[in-house]
Amino acid sequence: MTTQPRRTEGSGPQTASVVTDLPFKPQLVKAVFRDVTSLHVSRPAAWAAASVTRTVLTEIIDGARSTAAEEARRRLIPKDLVSAIDRNVEVEVGSAWYLYSPTFHGLMGEVRNAGGALVSLRERRGARTPSGVAGAHRFEAGVRRLLGNREVGAVPAMVRDLDGIASVFLTDLARDAAMVVREGGVKRFGTVSLVVPGEPAPASLLKDPLLALSTRRGDRRTIGRDDVLAAVTMQLFGDLRQRAISEAAETTRNTSAN
């Protein structure tokens, strides 16, 4: 009898289908991580980051689609994006992109320095273009695939904005995941509890499963799946954060740690 090769954990048809279903490919995710860190990125970490980015962009597109539907349109335009963010503060991500997009120029407001002088948009942008902004074009294929999945189209300016938001968000996620590895966990958590006199104190937030991600296990050379999920707790909040973490965990549940 011929001995069949042993299938390694995370391989097989289900794993292949997970990669196929992700509009933002793991190779692209790893390229973004390389822009901000020299740490190794595990395969589950790349899948988790791709899944989270998909969740965020889907939420934004759905919000914009609802706005367009009110005007009986199936083609999204930049004002639909503005409306989606205005109606749902949870999707206000990738904010560094706003300084580079004409869609948001009129919404940024005036900024003045300590002397009261108006700070120009060029000064606010800084001399260096962030890597997430410079690499936004890499996300077009994934954005168009997501739009198709949601059965809507978008004008080129809208696609450009979605590209930029996705790229900047993922760049920020990669930077925070690298920080989690370097610092051995999330160090930014703080809590404030309101206690009403005569009533019992609220339960400790340390029982929150999201805060459990603040303690890291593993080596200091590799960004793992849980490092990405910990970074999500810093980048997102509310129902969107919970859904992004849940969907990323589901995407990576059958993969190995590295």
C-alpha positions, 0 to 999 in steps of 0.5 A: 500500500502506498503511504499518502503524504501527511497533510499539514495543518492549514492545508487543503481545500478549505484553506484554499477557499479561504484565500480565494474568498479574500479580495485583498490577497495575503501577498498584498498584505505582506507587501504592506507589512514590509513597508512598515516593519522588518518582522516576519508576518505569519500566514494566519496574520496575513489572512487575518489582516486581509479579512479585517480590511474586507470587513471594514471596506464592506461596511463602508460600501454598504453605508454608501450603497444605502445613501445611493439607494435613497436617490435610486442610484446603483453607482456610488459617488464620493458624496455617498462615501462622505455620507456613509462616514457621517452616519456611522462613525465606526467606519471613520478609518484611514484618516491620513487619506483624507488629507490627500483626497479632494473628496474630503478637502472641504470637510477637514476644517481650518487648522491654526498654529500657536500664533493663530496663523492658518496652517496650509493643507501642504503643511498639514500633509508634511513633506513625506507621503505616507506609504499607505497613500503612495501604495493605494493603487494596489488595492483597486482590484480588491475594491472592485471585487468588493463592489461587485460582491455588493452589486454596485458600481462606483465612479473612478473617484470613489474607487480611488477613495476606497483604495486609499482608505483600505491602504492607509487602514491596513498600513496603520494596522500593520504598524500597530501589530508590529508595536504589539510584538515589540512591546509584548502586548497592547500597552494603551488600554486604560479604563474609567468606571462610573460608580453610582453611590449605593450601587455595586461597582461594574464587573472588571473589564479584564474579563472582556475577551478583547482585553485578553488580547492585550497580553502577548505570547510568542517570539519577538520576531514574528507577527502572528494572528493574535497580534493583528487582532490586538491591533484591531482593538486599537484601530476599530471600536464598537460593533465593527470591531467585534465583527472584524475580530470574529470574521478574522478568527473564523477565516483563520481557525484552521490555520497553524500558528505560523 
